[in-house]
Amino acid sequence: MTTNTTPRVLIIAGSDSSGGAGIQADIKTCAAFGVYAATAITAVTAQNTVGVQQVEIMPADLVRAQIRSVSSDIGADVIKIGMLGNAEIINVVAEEIEESDAFVILDPVMVATSGDTLLETAAVTALIEKLLPLADLVTPNVPEAELLTGMKITDIDELTAAGDKLLTHNVYAALMKGGHLKGKSVVDVLVSEEGANIMSGPRLHTRHTHGTGCTLASAVAANMAMDIPLDEAVQIAREFVFQAIKTAPKLGAGNGPLNHGLVMELGEDDTPPESNNPFAALKGLTS
């Protein structure tokens, strides 16, 4: 990572025509934190808040060309990987990032909030074997963690155990998202060799949660690009997502998008944050 240039995130993911998830959510999230986002698009989807109507996977050589174009010129402090589509693209991405010095965040996008499948079944094995070992941080939700580990997850202990299993694939850390588990609170667990950091927050009862996983991973990526420690980056990202859900614009008939355009209001005793991160003072986050 660097402190001498604008923080840079390379996003490798699919496009969401509704703007709530995928590349669009990733770019908006990075912009909210003052971080520059470049992209390599793996798929173009026709989707909205009620479902995915059509998916066109990009040719693997085009994905490779996009990654090389960005890497050879602009560069990246963090690489955030989302929807990949098939095993061929997974193999290409693994080949292109293998020698990168960037911090790699893998959001193993397999199923959309609507329930639509976004990753071919045959590609799951390639993701586990080729990409997991290259990831510094993996951010699965419960269904994704079950697919990656073969474990049944019904509580926090099992979620943590699944995170421990992911570490055996040479992953530095796993942010295990517990939003699918039952309970009044949403509990996430950041698992690493240093142990398990259990983080709890209030559950918002709303249908406007489209793109929460993409947004969380990109918020972590943006903060990591600014050299913020992982634990702190995750805490800031979780607060960002909570406020983005809380102030969602309430668009669409299904799972609506979040509010990626959060603003921070300063009180009389507050001073503007010195960093590029407008959410450095979390107490200033308002709806």
C-alpha positions as CSV (number, residue, x, y, z in Angstrom):
1,M,0.0,0.0,0.0
2,T,1.1,3.6,-0.4
3,T,0.7,6.9,1.4
4,N,2.1,9.1,-1.3
5,T,-0.7,8.9,-3.9
6,T,-4.4,8.8,-4.0
7,P,-5.6,5.5,-2.5
8,R,-6.6,3.1,-5.3
9,V,-8.9,0.1,-5.4
10,L,-9.2,-2.3,-8.4
11,I,-12.6,-3.9,-8.5
12,I,-13.1,-7.1,-10.4
13,A,-16.8,-7.8,-10.5
14,G,-20.0,-7.8,-12.4
15,S,-22.2,-4.9,-13.5
16,D,-25.7,-4.4,-11.9
17,S,-28.0,-2.4,-14.2
18,S,-30.1,-1.3,-11.2
19,G,-27.0,0.3,-9.6
20,G,-27.6,-1.3,-6.2
21,A,-24.9,-4.0,-6.2
22,G,-21.8,-5.1,-8.1
23,I,-19.5,-2.7,-9.8
24,Q,-21.9,0.3,-9.4
25,A,-22.2,-0.2,-5.6
26,D,-18.4,-0.7,-5.4
27,I,-17.6,2.5,-7.2
28,K,-20.1,4.6,-5.2
29,T,-18.8,3.1,-1.9
30,C,-15.2,3.9,-2.8
31,A,-16.1,7.4,-3.9
32,A,-17.9,8.0,-0.6
33,F,-14.6,7.4,1.2
34,G,-12.6,9.5,-1.2
35,V,-10.9,6.5,-2.7
36,Y,-10.2,6.1,-6.5
37,A,-11.9,3.0,-8.0
38,A,-10.9,1.3,-11.3
39,T,-12.7,-1.8,-12.6
40,A,-12.5,-5.0,-14.6
41,I,-16.0,-6.1,-15.5
42,T,-16.6,-9.8,-15.5
43,A,-20.3,-9.9,-16.4
44,V,-23.1,-7.6,-17.5
45,T,-26.4,-8.3,-15.8
46,A,-29.9,-7.1,-16.5
47,Q,-31.4,-6.9,-13.0
48,N,-33.5,-4.9,-10.7
49,T,-34.8,-5.1,-7.1
50,V,-37.0,-8.1,-7.8
51,G,-34.5,-10.4,-9.6
52,V,-31.9,-11.0,-12.3
53,Q,-33.4,-11.2,-15.8
54,Q,-30.3,-11.8,-17.9
55,V,-26.6,-12.4,-17.5
56,E,-23.8,-12.1,-20.1
57,I,-20.5,-13.3,-18.9
58,M,-17.5,-11.5,-20.4
59,P,-14.8,-13.3,-22.4
60,A,-12.0,-14.3,-20.0
61,D,-9.4,-12.7,-22.3
62,L,-11.2,-9.4,-22.0
63,V,-11.3,-9.6,-18.2
64,R,-7.5,-10.3,-18.3
65,A,-7.0,-7.3,-20.6
66,Q,-8.9,-5.0,-18.2
67,I,-6.9,-6.1,-15.2
68,R,-3.6,-5.7,-17.1
69,S,-4.6,-2.2,-18.4
70,V,-5.3,-0.9,-14.9
71,S,-2.4,-2.7,-13.2
72,S,0.2,-1.5,-15.7
73,D,-0.8,2.1,-15.5
74,I,-2.9,3.2,-12.5
75,G,-2.0,0.4,-10.2
76,A,-3.9,-0.7,-7.0
77,D,-3.4,-0.7,-3.3
78,V,-6.3,-3.1,-2.8
79,I,-7.9,-5.5,-5.2
80,K,-11.6,-6.3,-4.4
81,I,-13.0,-9.3,-6.2
82,G,-16.8,-9.9,-6.5
83,M,-18.9,-11.8,-9.0
84,L,-16.8,-13.9,-11.4
85,G,-19.2,-16.0,-13.3
86,N,-17.3,-19.1,-14.3
87,A,-14.1,-21.2,-13.8
88,E,-12.3,-19.7,-16.8
89,I,-12.6,-16.2,-15.4
90,I,-11.6,-17.4,-11.9
91,N,-8.4,-19.0,-13.4
92,V,-7.6,-15.8,-15.3
93,V,-8.1,-13.6,-12.2
94,A,-5.9,-15.9,-10.1
95,E,-3.1,-15.8,-12.7
96,E,-3.2,-12.0,-13.0
97,I,-3.2,-11.2,-9.2
98,E,-0.8,-14.0,-8.1
99,E,2.2,-11.7,-8.1
100,S,0.4,-8.5,-7.0
101,D,1.5,-6.7,-3.9
102,A,-2.0,-5.4,-3.4
103,F,-4.2,-6.4,-0.4
104,V,-6.7,-8.9,-1.9
105,I,-10.3,-9.0,-0.7
106,L,-12.4,-11.8,-2.0
107,D,-16.2,-11.4,-1.7
108,P,-17.3,-14.9,-2.9
109,V,-20.5,-13.8,-4.7
110,M,-22.5,-16.9,-5.4
111,V,-26.1,-16.0,-4.8
112,A,-27.9,-12.6,-5.1
113,T,-30.1,-11.2,-2.4
114,S,-33.1,-12.2,-4.5
115,G,-31.9,-15.8,-4.5
116,D,-30.7,-15.9,-8.1
117,T,-27.5,-17.9,-8.7
118,L,-24.5,-15.7,-9.8
119,L,-21.7,-18.4,-10.0
120,E,-21.8,-21.6,-11.9
121,T,-21.6,-24.7,-9.6
122,A,-18.6,-26.1,-11.4
123,A,-16.7,-22.8,-10.7
124,V,-17.0,-23.1,-6.9
125,T,-14.1,-25.7,-6.8
126,A,-11.9,-23.4,-8.9
127,L,-12.6,-20.5,-6.6
128,I,-11.7,-22.6,-3.5
129,E,-8.5,-24.0,-5.1
130,K,-7.3,-21.0,-7.1
131,L,-8.5,-17.8,-5.5
132,L,-8.9,-18.5,-1.8
133,P,-5.1,-19.1,-1.3
134,L,-4.4,-15.7,-2.9
135,A,-6.9,-13.8,-0.7
136,D,-5.8,-11.7,2.3
137,L,-9.5,-11.4,3.4
138,V,-12.5,-13.4,2.4
139,T,-16.0,-12.1,3.2
140,P,-18.7,-14.8,2.9
141,N,-22.2,-14.7,4.2
142,V,-23.7,-17.9,5.8
143,P,-24.9,-19.6,2.5
144,E,-21.5,-18.8,0.9
145,A,-19.6,-20.0,3.9
146,E,-21.5,-23.3,3.9
147,L,-20.7,-23.8,0.2
148,L,-17.0,-23.0,0.7
149,T,-16.5,-25.2,3.8
150,G,-19.2,-27.9,3.5
151,M,-20.3,-27.1,7.0
152,K,-23.8,-26.4,8.3
153,I,-23.9,-23.0,10.0
154,T,-26.7,-22.3,12.5
155,D,-25.1,-20.2,15.2
156,I,-22.1,-18.0,16.0
157,D,-19.9,-20.8,17.1
158,E,-20.4,-22.7,13.8
159,L,-19.8,-19.4,11.9
160,T,-16.5,-19.0,13.7
161,A,-15.5,-22.6,13.1
162,A,-16.2,-22.1,9.4
163,G,-13.9,-19.1,9.4
164,D,-11.2,-21.1,11.0
165,K,-11.6,-23.7,8.3
166,L,-11.2,-21.0,5.6
167,L,-7.9,-20.0,7.2
168,T,-6.6,-23.4,6.3
169,H,-6.7,-22.3,2.7
170,N,-3.9,-19.8,3.4
171,V,-6.4,-16.9,3.8
172,Y,-5.1,-14.3,6.2
173,A,-8.5,-13.4,7.6
174,A,-12.2,-14.2,7.1
175,L,-15.0,-11.8,7.8
176,M,-17.9,-14.1,8.4
177,K,-21.2,-12.3,7.9
178,G,-23.9,-13.5,10.2
179,G,-26.9,-11.6,8.8
180,H,-28.6,-14.9,7.7
181,L,-28.6,-16.2,11.3
182,K,-31.6,-15.7,13.5
183,G,-31.5,-13.2,16.3
184,K,-32.3,-9.6,17.3
185,S,-28.8,-8.5,16.5
186,V,-26.6,-9.0,13.4
187,V,-23.4,-10.7,14.4
188,D,-20.3,-10.8,12.2
189,V,-17.0,-12.5,13.2
190,L,-13.6,-11.4,11.9
191,V,-11.5,-14.6,12.2
192,S,-7.7,-14.5,11.8
193,E,-4.6,-16.2,13.3
194,E,-4.9,-13.7,16.2
195,G,-8.3,-15.1,17.1
196,A,-12.0,-14.2,16.6
197,N,-13.3,-10.7,16.9
198,I,-17.1,-10.9,17.4
199,M,-19.0,-7.7,16.3
200,S,-22.7,-7.2,17.0
201,G,-25.1,-4.5,15.8
202,P,-28.8,-3.9,15.8
203,R,-30.8,-5.7,13.0
204,L,-32.8,-3.4,10.8
205,H,-36.1,-4.9,9.6
206,T,-36.3,-3.7,6.0
207,R,-36.4,-5.1,2.5
208,H,-33.9,-2.5,1.3
209,T,-30.7,-4.6,1.5
210,H,-29.7,-5.1,-2.1
211,G,-26.0,-5.0,-2.4
212,T,-25.1,-5.1,1.3
213,G,-22.3,-7.7,0.7
214,C,-20.7,-5.7,-2.2
215,T,-20.9,-2.5,-0.2
216,L,-19.4,-3.9,2.9
217,A,-16.5,-5.5,1.1
218,S,-15.8,-2.3,-0.9
219,A,-16.0,-0.2,2.3
220,V,-13.4,-2.4,3.8
221,A,-11.3,-2.2,0.6
222,A,-11.5,1.6,0.6
223,N,-10.4,1.9,4.2
224,M,-7.6,-0.7,3.7
225,A,-6.4,1.4,0.7
226,M,-6.0,4.3,3.2
227,D,-3.7,2.2,5.4
228,I,-6.4,1.8,8.1
229,P,-5.8,-1.5,10.2
230,L,-8.1,-4.4,9.3
231,D,-10.0,-4.5,12.5
232,E,-10.8,-0.8,12.3
233,A,-11.5,-0.9,8.6
234,V,-14.1,-3.6,9.2
235,Q,-15.7,-1.6,12.1
236,I,-16.0,1.5,9.9
237,A,-17.4,-0.5,7.0
238,R,-20.0,-2.1,9.2
239,E,-21.1,1.3,10.4
240,F,-21.2,2.6,6.9
241,V,-23.5,-0.3,5.7
242,F,-25.7,0.1,8.8
243,Q,-26.3,3.8,8.0
244,A,-26.7,3.1,4.3
245,I,-29.5,0.6,5.0
246,K,-31.0,2.9,7.6
247,T,-31.2,5.8,5.2
248,A,-32.0,3.7,2.0
249,P,-33.9,5.6,-0.7
250,K,-36.7,3.0,-0.7
251,L,-36.6,2.4,-4.4
252,G,-38.1,-0.6,-6.3
253,A,-40.7,-3.2,-5.5
254,G,-38.3,-5.8,-4.2
255,N,-34.9,-5.7,-2.3
256,G,-34.2,-2.1,-2.7
257,P,-30.7,-0.5,-2.9
258,L,-28.8,1.2,-0.1
259,N,-27.9,4.9,0.3
260,H,-24.3,5.0,-0.9
261,G,-24.4,8.9,-0.8
262,L,-24.0,9.3,3.0
263,V,-23.0,12.6,4.3
264,M,-21.4,13.6,7.6
265,E,-22.7,16.5,9.5
266,L,-20.3,18.2,11.9
267,G,-21.4,19.4,15.3
268,E,-20.2,22.6,17.0
269,D,-17.3,20.9,18.7
270,D,-16.3,18.7,15.7
271,T,-13.6,19.4,13.2
272,P,-13.4,18.0,9.7
273,P,-11.5,14.7,9.5
274,E,-8.0,15.1,8.1
275,S,-8.0,11.9,6.1
276,N,-9.8,11.1,2.9
277,N,-12.3,9.2,5.0
278,P,-15.5,11.3,5.6
279,F,-16.6,8.6,8.1
280,A,-13.6,8.9,10.3
281,A,-15.7,10.3,13.1
282,L,-18.4,7.7,13.2
283,K,-20.4,9.7,15.7
284,G,-21.1,12.2,13.0
285,L,-22.9,9.8,10.7
286,T,-26.5,10.9,10.2
287,S,-29.5,10.0,8.2
